[in-house]
């Protein structure tokens, strides 16, 4: 039902993206002093699949905010003024009964702790079902939070529940203000240059992630060249990378529709475990994007990554078409 409502309110949600974007003072990527691996030509590639956060999108958290809740109170990681802006916006809309700065701070702490608790409980239920790397749908988390805190909120409810539209607005508002995003330099130009190739996405993401991309680029993902059947979003599957299950549907479509084998597919991402190691498990070629030292995840303390070497590594997205053009 949430996905039906997402389509129904899509244009309104895109307007919210533009409205809340002004609160985020997005920082710029900081390239590492040197690439961790050599840049190599990639041969025989017929399709490119992309990660989003830290690859096509630059974000303050380096990934989705809900994946970094342990850092929410670290002023050096996520700016506190964005949380204040978020809550002020909620107050102005009549969402919360908060009158003083002290109450504002208390509510900030309450929201953060509640989200942690609800996500941990959701993960526990997924573990019990045998899901090794579970993913939540942030809309369900916010629905539980709003229901349990209805005594301190004054949202207009429909019967005994809050409307799905209200839940999506608040989830979107929260993400945009605590985790400002911007286009990774050269992302759109690179995608346009690659457009003769089929393009896809395999990413840990939430319902608002495609909206952020479309708002930044001013066009739909389909018009950029992404094939919907080649896009795998973690919130829809209930599992996240580094689960190889994330690649299952795109690989099946590529095999059945185009006769493309895994060795002819390139995956580009910024995380040596979630992206490179995960893609290698299903036979894909891997290219590490090391264009932002803040979001680059080498994970050398993980035995799966300690001796891992991707097929190639680039420091700017504009290098991707160049190394592919060398292929015969």
N, C-alpha and C positions, 0 to 999 in steps of 0.2 A: 504493500500500500504506500509506503514511503516513496518508492521509485515512481509511482503514478503521480503522487503529489509533487515530486521533483520536476516532472515534465510540465505539470499544470502551472507551477509557479516559477518556471525557469527564468522568464524575463524579469520578474520581480527580484529573484535571487541575484541575477546578474547586476541589477541596479544596486542591490545591497553591497555587492562586491565593490562597485565604484564608490559608494557612499562611505564605507568603512576604510577603504584604501588610504584615505587622507590622514588617518590616525597613525599609520605605520611609517616610520622613518627607516625604510629599507636600507641596509648597509650594502656595500659592494663586495664582491668576491675578492679574496686575497690569495693569489696563486702561491703555491709552495716555492721555495727557493730552487728546487730541482725536482724533476719527475722521478717517482720511485721505481719506474720500469722504463725500458727503452720504447721508442715509437717505432713500430714495425709496419710494413705494408701488409694489408689483409687481402687475401686472394679468394676468389670464388664466392664472394658474398652476394646473395640475391635479395636479402631483406634485412632491415635493421629494426630491432626492438629496443625501446628506451625505458630506463628508469626516469622518475620525475624529480623528486626532491633531491637537491644536490647535483642534479645533472641538467635537466631542462629548466628547473626552477631553483633560484637561489633563495634560501629562507634563513631567518635568523637562528632558528633551532637546528638547521641542517637537515630536518625531516619534519614529519607531521608533529604538531605540538603535543598531541596525546601520547606520542611515543617518547616524549622527553619530560614527563611531568615531574621527575625527580629534580629537574633544574629550574622549576618555575619560581622558586624563591631565591635564586642566585642572580643578583643584579648584574653580574658580569655576563650572564648567559642570555637572559631575556629581560628587556627593560621594563621596570616596574610601572613607568608612566603609561605604558600601553594597557596594562591591567586597569589602571585607574580610569583611562579613557573608555575602556570597555564598560566598566560598571557605571560611570557617569552616563554613558549612552543608554544603558538599560534603565537607569533612574529617570532620565528625561522622557523615555518612552512609557514610564509608569510601570516598569516590570518589577521593581523591588522597592520595599519600604526602607530606605536607607537615608538618613538625614545628616550624619556627621562623618568626618574623616575617619574617626575611630571605628564607626560602624562599617565604613567602606573597607577598611583594612581587615576587619573581622570577617566580612563577607568574602573578601578575596581569599583569605585562608580557608574559609569554610568550603568554597567552591573547589579549590585545589585539592584539599583532603578528600572531599566527597568523590571527585572524579577518580582519584587514585583508588579509592575503596571499591567503587563500582566496576572499574576496569579489572581490578584484581579478582573480583567475584566472577565477572564474566569469563575471564581467562580460566579460572578454576573449573567452571562448568564445561568449558571447551576441552580442557585437559582430561576431564572425566570421560569425554566422548572419544578420546584417542587422538585429538588434534594436537600435534606436536608444537606448531607455531601458530597459535590462534590470533585472530584479528577481531576487533569489535567494530560495530557500526556506531559512530559517535552520536547519532540521532537517538538510538536506544538508551545510551548512557545518559544523555540529557533528559530524555523523557522520565527515566527513573529518578534523576536528581530533582526535577521540577515537581514530580508527584510527591516525593518524600519531604520536600521543603515548601509545600503549598501553603503552610501556615505563615511563612514570612514573605511570600510573593503575592502579587495581586494581578497576575495575568488573568484575563478573561478566559474562562474555561468553557469548553463545550461539554456539558454534562459533568462527568467526574474526571475528565482528562483535558489536557492542553491540546490545542490544535497542532497538527503536524507542521503547518506553516510556521507557527510560533517557534516550535522546536528547531526547525531548520534555520530560521533567522538567527536564533541565539547561538546555535552551534557554529554557524558561519561567522557571526560577529566575534565570538570568542577566538576562533582560530586566526582570523585576520589581524586582530589587535594584539594577540600575544605572540604571533609568529608571522610578521610581515614578509611577504614574498615579492620577488621581482624576477623578470626574465634573466636567465643566465646569459651573459653577453654572447651574441651571435646565434642564439638558439633558433629563432624563426628563420633567419637567413640560411642557416645550415639545413633545416628541414625542407625549405623550398628548393635548395640545391639538390637534395636527395630525393625529391618527390617522384621521379620516375620509378624509384624502388618502392615496393609496398612498405608501409611503416606501421609499427605497432607499439603498444605500451604494456609493460609488466611492472606494476608498481604498488608498493604499500601506499594506500591512499584512502581518502574518504569521499563522501558524496560531493563535497565542494571543490575537490581538486580539479576536475574538468572545467568547472566554472571559473576558477582562478586563471587557468590557461587561456580559456576563450576570452576572458576580459582583458588579459594582458595583450593578446595577439589580435583582438578585434575580429575574430572569425571562428567558426566552429572547427573542431579537431578534424572532422571529415574533410572540410575544405582545405586544410593544411596538407592532408595526405594520409592521415591515420585511418586505417580500416577498423570499424567498430568490432568486427569479429576477431581482430588481432589485439584487442585491448583487454587486459586482465587486471581488475581492480581488487585489492585485498578485501575491502569492506563488503564487497558482494559475495566473495567466496567464503568468508569466515576464517580464512587462513592467510598468513603473510609470509613473505620471503624471510628466511632462506628456505622455505618449503618449496620443493620442486613442483608441487601441485599448481603453483601459480602459472607455470608454463604449459600446463597440460592442454588447455583448450586452444590457445594460439598454435601450438605445434600440430595439433590434430587438423585444424583448418588449413594450415600451410601444406601439410602432406596431402590432404584430400583434394584441395582446390587447385594448388599450384604444383604439386609434386616436389615440394622443397623439403630437403632433409635437414636435420639439425646442424650438420657441419657447414651448411650454406647460410646459416643465420648468425648475425652478429648481435650481441647484447652489449649496450653501453650503459655503464653505471658508475657510481662513485664509491661503492662499498665493496670491499674485497670479499666479505662473507655473504652478505645478503644479495649482492649482484653477481660478482665474478664467480665465486665458488658455487653458488646456487645454479647459475646458468651452465657451468661446466658439467654439473651432475646430469644434465639432460642432453649433453653433447654439443652445446652451442660454442661458437668462438666468442671470446671475451675481449673487450677493450675498456680499460679503466679510465674514467674521466677524473683527472686530477687538477681541475681548474680552480678549486677553492679549498684552501687548507683547512677552513673551518668545518666543511662538510665532508672532507675526504676521510674515509674510514679504512685504515689499513689493518686494524685488528691483529697485530702481531702477537698478542697474548693468546689468541685462539689457535689451537694446533692445526685446524683446517686451513688457516691462512698463513701460517708461519713460513712455509716453503712454496706457497702458491705464486705462480707467475702467469699473468694474463698474456694473451697473444699480442696485445699492443697496449699503449698508454698514450693519452693525449692531454695537453694542458689547456687547449682552447677547442671549442666546438667546431670552429672553422677548419681545423685540421682533419676532421672526420672524412669529408668528401675527398680530400687530397690523398689519404692513405687508401681509400677504396678505389680511386681512379687508377691506381697503379695495378689493380687486379686485371688479369687478361680478360 
